[in-house]
Amino acid sequence: MSFKPDFLWGGAIAASQVEGAWDVDGKGLSVADVAMFKPDLDVSDYSGHNKMTLESLETAKNETDTTFYPKRRGIDFYHHYQEDIALFSEMGFKTLRLSIAWTRLFPTGEESEPNPAGIAYYTSVFEALKKHNIVPIVTLSHYEMPLALAIKYNGWTNRKLVDLFVNFASVCFKAFGKYVTYWLTFNEIDSVGRHPFITAGIVPDAPQEVDLETSIYQALHHQYVAAAKATKLCHELIPNSQMGCMLTKLTTYPNTCNPSDVLLSLERNLDNHAHADIQIFGEYPLLYQQHLKNKGIVIEMAADDAAILKSGTADYLAFSYYMSRTESADPNKEKAAGNTIMSVKNPYLASTEWGWQIDPIGLEISLIELYDRYHVPLIVVENGMGAKDIVASDGSINDDYRIDYFRSHMAAMKRAVERGVDLFGYTSWAPIDAISVSTSQMSKRYGFIYVDQDDFGKGTLKRLKKQSFYWYQKVIKTNGEDLT
């Protein structure tokens, strides 16, 4: 077996990391627009890079300079999308995963009518994709919720956001449904616990009605309910539409065969799966319910929430995979950074410059595990490595290390497909250099296309093809058969 003839090869971007134009055409501030670049911090210090306080939020709101708020400028995809989509087409893209910035349509999230300029912009983007025969996969919420909702309601801790999000989703379905068949609700919904402000608009030092941990689980519940409602609505408004859920796949190994290590890794994997369980099976797993009870966490649920979750289950599972994790009951084990989370360093794996461990077999394991568990179609919607690329004097960029990374992971996908896994697509993160979500750096580059901009926003924004551009072009042309 090999990849399906209609396999969706492509790449993935997020509005908050590429669009820029943060104050153009009526756009409102999002939570991404107040994320700071902190050049003096260790790149593995995720809590430091993503730390948000009431004081820092107030400072950010009143700042107009984008130097240390790089997600406000992105790579100016807002004005370069025609050029960028043409480059994606030249690579042979069958699909592009992108997100719709909530604040382009509803600047504060509570307007009665959507911003016409926002509708016009995304219509133009979808028309450009259609012109190049690129199928869009659209994420409704990708770390870019309205800042106003975080300030006014402490984000998703408040149930009001369920209806506000469903209204936003409804506008998207009605305006763009003729262009978009594949949708996703929340990007990496499980990440609320890792970075509550970025994912759910929760300011940790703001007054909480309950403790912060309970607030996180309450916000998660509201997002599950909103996702189910949006899924049901999508099916009603767009014939033959497919709505997926998205998980950060954090496959965890025991550090040793010590039963304590095995148990700890099992607990991590069960916790990771629970978020997909709720959206695919339509109910909280029994062990997860007991887990919350043991922690003393009580989630407020409306009387019809169980029915809502059951009536709006996802059609497919999308997931990001960058690395595996290792856990040990020994607190003194050496740690490794990766994907906004720390874990025990795996001595059998190499690491990127940012400490993310490279494990292609982990992707094969993840695909097999997820398909065996859920029996729904799978798509890898984020996979890639951040690296510092050097532009040679002749303008060429030799990124063999990136090609090696992708080759090994695509080979792992192929092996999983040969085992019978129903995999229908793959979108690399990111096909073009973008602002890092974790550290807000530009120098942490993922793309097949280089963008001339540094961490402080200096540069021409000129797009350059890396060596990996031509390699991925060949991969797509041969439907993954030629990975040399």
Summary of the structure (lengths in Angstrom):
residues: 484
radius of gyration: 21.0
end to end distance: 18.9
largest distance: 65.2
contacts: 1701
relative contact order: 0.14
helix: 42%
strand: 15%
